[in-house]
Amino acid sequence: MADFGKLGIQQREPEPARIKSVTIEGFRSLRSIQNLELPQLAVLIGANGAGKSTLIRFFEMLSWMLKSKSLQEFVLRQGGGDDQFFMGARNTPRIHAKLCLETRSGLNDYRFDLAHVSGGDSVIVMNEAYRYAPRVLQTEAGWTEVGAVGKESALLDKKDKTARTVVNLLRQCSTYQFHDTSPNSAIHNRWDITESFRLRSDGGNLAAVLLNLRNTDGKRYELIVKQIRRVLPAFKNFVLEEEAGKVLLRWVGNQSDKVFGSHLTSDGSLRLFCLLTLLNMPPERLPDVMLFDEPELGLHPHAVSLVAEMFKRLSKKRQIFLATQSPYLVDCFELENIIIASANHGETLLRNLPREQYQEWLDDEYQLSDIWLKQVVGGME
């Protein structure tokens, strides 16, 4: 194979893209979601057990599936093949999905099916296809069938521009959940200073990332410190000292010279450190699609407001999905950002909130959380 770099020929990178809409049939509690429109900043709200996190798990599955042919590992980690099908594979013989990805020049569609394999409790990928339609085209383009059937996606083997656009975006769907701050969690460990380009999904390498930012982008590092002080006035600065190529998360307060380790730091403060660091990182060090499961957990309302504003700012460059139960967080966004999840006999229903349907409530000075809570108790349909 020719080395285009040595020949002086630049290969064109896929265009910046976003997920415009999605159809999902049969994945976990998502029995039938048809052409759900996804904004650049989507806030999924719903009661306990409504299934709002299931949509995030779906995109997480896509990332595993298209990153390094690791679909079977995802299935194994998530309880086995049967658990991925709505009410089990006996009731739902296949999972079907179709995604529409939007670029500046047009629309890229991708579809696939998953079927259950009882032997080994795994899945197989089948009926994969993709297509592209420029914006000027008024009719739908024909599908390019992948053809192969196997335990992993065959889309990775396709080299044309449309396939690369689909793979490049969906493989970067990254889920961030900073909930685990227990004594054995990764954030308490010493980290190799070279593991610092991107923040891990669990925030474990936070100290290495902060040390890298302090050494290479001092202004950005100082902004992170300043924002932490806005929420935690007792915080002064991080103490990041390299030792044998590793660094440990520590910080010092305003009241004394005592250095606090992560084990002496509250759970909410550790999560705040992770969120503010992640949301302040250079865009080129962030994935194209970022998913957050209950990012407000353990945060003070003032911190929730600050983080919400940062989500809004970042969404101008990256597509963001938030799953939350926090009225404080919901009220920080617009009606167009909201997707409501509700449960109906084990099935998750997801729906947008059309402005024309709810504008009267907003005109009467209702908050978004008021509209949501009234729907939860059945007061508004």
Stockholm file with secondary structure:
# STOCKHOLM 1.0

chainA/1-381         MADFGKLGIQQREPEPARIKSVTIEGFRSLRSIQNLELPQLAVLIGANGAGKSTLIRFFEMLSWMLKSKSLQEFVLRQGGGDDQFFMGARNTPRIHAKLCLETRSGLNDYRFDLAHVSGGDSVIVMNEAYRYAPRVLQTEAGWTEVGAVGKESALLDKKDKTARTVVNLLRQCSTYQFHDTSPNSAIHNRWDITESFRLRSDGGNLAAVLLNLRNTDGKRYELIVKQIRRVLPAFKNFVLEEEAGKVLLRWVGNQSDKVFGSHLTSDGSLRLFCLLTLLNMPPERLPDVMLFDEPELGLHPHAVSLVAEMFKRLSKKRQIFLATQSPYLVDCFELENIIIASANHGETLLRNLPREQYQEWLDDEYQLSDIWLKQVVGGME
#=GR chainA/1-381 SS CCCTTTTTCCCCCCCCEEEEEEEEESBTTBSCEEEEECCSEEEEECCTTSCHHHHHHHHHHHHHHHHSSCHHHHHHHTTCSGGGBTTCTTTCCEEEEEEEEEESSEEEEEEEEEEEETTTTEEEEEEEEEEEEETTCCSCCCCEECCCCBSSCSGGGCCSHHHHHHHHHHTTEEEECCCCCSTTSGGGSCEETTCCSSCCTTCTTHHHHHHHHHHHCHHHHHHHHHHHHHHCTTEEEECCCCBTTEECCEEEESSCSCEEEGGGSCHHHHHHHHHHHHHTSCGGGSCSEEEEESTTTTCCHHHHHHHHHHHHHHTTTSEEEEEECCHHHHTTSCGGGEEEEEEETTEEEEEECCHHHHHHHHHTTCCHHHHHHHHHTTSCC
#=GC SS_cons         CCCTTTTTCCCCCCCCEEEEEEEEESBTTBSCEEEEECCSEEEEECCTTSCHHHHHHHHHHHHHHHHSSCHHHHHHHTTCSGGGBTTCTTTCCEEEEEEEEEESSEEEEEEEEEEEETTTTEEEEEEEEEEEEETTCCSCCCCEECCCCBSSCSGGGCCSHHHHHHHHHHTTEEEECCCCCSTTSGGGSCEETTCCSSCCTTCTTHHHHHHHHHHHCHHHHHHHHHHHHHHCTTEEEECCCCBTTEECCEEEESSCSCEEEGGGSCHHHHHHHHHHHHHTSCGGGSCSEEEEESTTTTCCHHHHHHHHHHHHHHTTTSEEEEEECCHHHHTTSCGGGEEEEEEETTEEEEEECCHHHHHHHHHTTCCHHHHHHHHHTTSCC
//
